[in-house]
Amino acid sequence: MGIGIALVVALAAWSPAPEASAPLPAASTAASQIGEVAITTTGRGKSSVPAERASMVLNLRCAGQSQAEAQTSLDTATAALIHDLLAIGVPRKSIVEGEQLGSLGFIGNEAFSEELPPEVQQQIAKRPRYATTAVTVVLDDLALLPKVQQLLRGRGAVTLERPDYELRDDRAARQLAIADAIRRARAEAQAYAASVGMRVDRLTGIRDLSAAPSVFGGYPEMMKQLSERRGAKKLVVETEVDVAADFILTSR
């Protein structure tokens, strides 16, 4: 009996240690005062600053009755293009020659090499062969841009893609975009607060959403860049930043 009483007393005195609770989000734990409400809003900030560099791709395509003839024409056209670029002041280090490509081989293409009926082979033999390459030009002096564009006008073997405008250092532009994003997020939080008779008291956290992975991969960003390239007319670089901001709302 004495042992049983002792066991009951021991069990009554013992209690399990409390389990460690999972940490709460910063926005939830920050609303510690009675009457405070935590809210998270998002904002997309933008900045637009003058470009400091232009990068463009010049595509060359030459034809010939044979692949060797097309290649010779391409070599001549490439050398002439580089000579003329140097003549208007483009530094040699700013000109990068790409890989040269010949005709591809597939059914219906002049380079298809499988056995074909004689009449088809004769038709293919009459078709011209092509050789292509690309020359990339990076201009640190934007005053040269109109000179390059003028040089390429009427040059049949060369097609010019719309230039990409860049910055040597984008940190200042990014800072402007971040400040704009936070301002927009705060404005949204203020709108929510006003709708319930409250006000924004303080900012408790910021998260950069710009690098968040997309379910569509890089496709949206690629399409955005292509759209900007088609519509770009001014020599400016636009920077966008997406943020999520945590605020505390309190009574007025």
C-alpha positions in Angstrom: 0.0 0.0 0.0 2.8 2.4 0.9 4.5 1.8 -2.5 1.2 2.5 -4.3 0.6 5.8 -2.5 4.2 6.9 -3.3 3.7 6.1 -6.9 0.5 8.0 -7.1 2.1 11.0 -5.5 5.1 10.9 -7.8 2.8 10.8 -10.9 0.8 13.7 -9.7 3.9 15.8 -9.1 5.3 15.0 -12.6 4.1 16.8 -15.7 5.5 16.6 -19.3 7.6 19.4 -20.6 5.8 21.8 -22.9 6.4 21.1 -26.6 8.4 23.8 -28.5 6.0 25.7 -30.8 6.9 26.5 -34.4 8.1 30.1 -34.9 5.4 32.5 -36.2 5.9 34.7 -39.2 7.5 38.1 -38.4 4.3 39.9 -39.3 2.2 37.9 -36.8 4.6 38.1 -33.8 5.1 41.9 -34.4 1.5 42.6 -33.6 2.1 42.2 -29.9 0.0 45.2 -28.6 -3.7 45.0 -28.1 -5.6 46.5 -30.9 -2.8 46.1 -33.5 -3.3 44.3 -36.7 -0.5 42.8 -38.9 -0.8 43.1 -42.7 1.4 42.2 -45.6 1.2 44.0 -48.9 3.2 43.9 -52.1 4.6 46.6 -54.4 6.3 46.8 -57.7 8.8 49.6 -58.0 10.4 50.9 -61.2 13.2 53.2 -62.1 14.2 54.6 -65.5 17.7 56.0 -66.0 19.8 56.9 -69.0 21.6 54.0 -70.6 25.4 53.8 -70.5 26.0 51.1 -73.0 24.3 49.6 -76.1 24.7 46.0 -77.3 23.5 44.9 -80.7 23.7 41.8 -82.9 24.4 42.1 -86.6 23.3 39.0 -88.6 25.1 38.3 -91.9 23.7 35.9 -94.5 25.4 35.2 -97.9 24.5 32.9 -100.7 26.4 31.0 -103.3 26.0 28.2 -105.9 28.1 26.0 -103.6 28.7 26.0 -99.9 32.3 27.0 -100.4 31.2 30.0 -102.5 28.7 31.0 -99.9 31.4 30.8 -97.2 33.8 32.9 -99.2 31.1 35.5 -99.7 30.4 35.5 -96.0 34.1 35.9 -95.1 34.3 38.9 -97.5 31.2 40.5 -96.1 32.3 40.0 -92.5 35.7 41.5 -93.1 34.2 44.5 -94.9 31.7 45.1 -92.1 34.5 45.0 -89.4 36.6 47.3 -91.5 33.8 49.8 -91.8 33.0 49.6 -88.1 36.6 50.4 -87.2 36.6 53.2 -89.7 33.7 55.0 -87.9 35.5 54.7 -84.5 34.2 51.4 -83.0 37.0 49.9 -81.0 38.2 46.4 -82.1 37.6 45.0 -78.7 33.9 46.0 -78.9 33.4 43.7 -82.0 32.9 40.0 -81.3 32.6 37.6 -84.2 30.2 34.6 -83.8 30.3 31.1 -85.1 29.8 30.6 -88.8 27.0 28.3 -89.9 26.3 26.6 -93.2 23.2 25.2 -94.7 21.2 22.7 -92.5 20.5 19.2 -93.7 16.9 18.0 -93.6 14.3 16.9 -96.1 13.4 19.8 -98.4 16.7 21.6 -97.6 19.5 21.9 -100.1 22.0 20.3 -97.7 19.9 17.1 -97.3 22.3 14.3 -98.1 20.2 11.1 -98.3 19.6 9.4 -101.6 16.9 11.1 -103.6 15.5 10.6 -107.1 17.7 12.2 -109.8 15.1 14.9 -110.7 14.9 16.0 -107.1 18.7 16.1 -106.8 18.8 18.3 -109.9 16.3 20.7 -108.4 18.3 20.8 -105.1 21.6 21.3 -107.0 20.1 24.5 -108.6 19.2 26.0 -105.2 21.7 28.4 -103.6 23.7 27.5 -100.5 23.8 29.8 -97.6 26.4 30.7 -94.9 25.5 32.8 -91.8 27.1 34.4 -88.8 26.5 37.0 -86.2 28.7 39.9 -85.1 28.0 41.4 -81.7 28.9 45.1 -81.2 29.0 46.6 -77.7 29.2 50.4 -77.6 30.4 52.1 -74.4 30.1 55.4 -76.3 26.5 55.9 -77.3 27.4 58.7 -79.7 28.6 55.9 -82.0 25.1 54.3 -82.1 23.6 56.5 -84.9 26.8 56.1 -86.9 26.5 52.3 -86.7 22.9 52.4 -87.7 23.6 54.7 -90.6 26.4 52.4 -91.7 24.1 49.4 -91.9 21.3 51.1 -93.9 21.1 49.5 -97.3 23.6 46.8 -96.5 21.7 43.8 -97.9 23.7 41.0 -96.3 23.3 42.4 -92.8 20.3 42.7 -90.6 20.4 44.6 -87.3 18.5 43.5 -84.2 17.2 46.2 -81.9 19.9 47.2 -79.4 19.8 46.2 -75.8 20.5 49.1 -73.5 22.5 48.5 -70.4 24.1 50.1 -67.3 27.7 49.6 -66.3 26.5 49.4 -62.6 22.8 49.0 -61.9 23.0 49.4 -58.1 21.8 53.0 -58.0 18.9 52.2 -60.4 17.9 49.2 -58.3 17.9 51.3 -55.1 15.5 53.7 -56.8 13.2 50.8 -57.8 13.3 49.4 -54.3 12.3 52.7 -52.7 9.5 53.0 -55.2 8.3 49.4 -54.4 8.2 50.0 -50.7 6.4 53.3 -51.2 3.7 51.5 -53.3 3.4 48.7 -50.7 3.0 51.3 -47.9 0.3 53.1 -49.9 -1.6 49.9 -50.3 -1.3 49.2 -46.6 -2.6 52.7 -45.9 -5.6 52.1 -48.1 -6.5 48.9 -46.2 -6.0 50.7 -42.9 -8.2 53.6 -43.9 -11.0 51.3 -44.9 -11.3 50.0 -41.3 -10.6 53.3 -39.5 -7.0 52.5 -38.7 -3.5 53.8 -39.7 -0.1 52.3 -40.5 2.0 52.4 -37.4 5.3 50.8 -38.5 7.1 48.6 -41.0 8.4 45.3 -39.6 9.8 43.4 -42.5 10.6 43.4 -46.2 11.1 40.5 -48.6 12.4 40.7 -52.2 10.1 38.8 -54.5 12.0 39.7 -57.7 14.0 36.4 -57.7 11.1 34.2 -56.6 10.8 31.2 -59.0 7.9 31.2 -61.4 5.7 28.2 -62.3 6.4 29.3 -66.0 10.2 29.3 -65.5 11.9 32.2 -67.3 9.3 32.5 -70.1 7.5 35.6 -68.7 10.7 37.5 -68.2 11.9 36.5 -71.7 8.6 37.8 -73.3 8.9 41.0 -71.2 12.4 41.6 -72.5 11.3 40.9 -76.1 8.4 43.3 -75.7 10.6 46.0 -74.3 13.2 45.5 -77.1 10.5 45.9 -79.8 9.1 49.0 -78.2 12.3 50.7 -77.0 12.9 54.1 -78.6 14.6 56.0 -75.8 18.1 55.3 -74.6 17.0 54.3 -71.1 17.2 51.3 -68.9 14.2 50.4 -66.8 14.6 48.4 -63.6 11.8 46.6 -61.8 11.7 45.3 -58.2 8.9 43.4 -56.5 8.7 43.4 -52.7 6.5 42.1 -49.9 6.3 44.4 -46.9 5.0 43.7 -43.4 3.2 46.5 -41.6 1.4 47.0 -38.3 -1.9 48.8 -38.2 -3.2 50.5 -35.1 -6.1 52.7 -34.2 -6.1 56.4 -35.2 
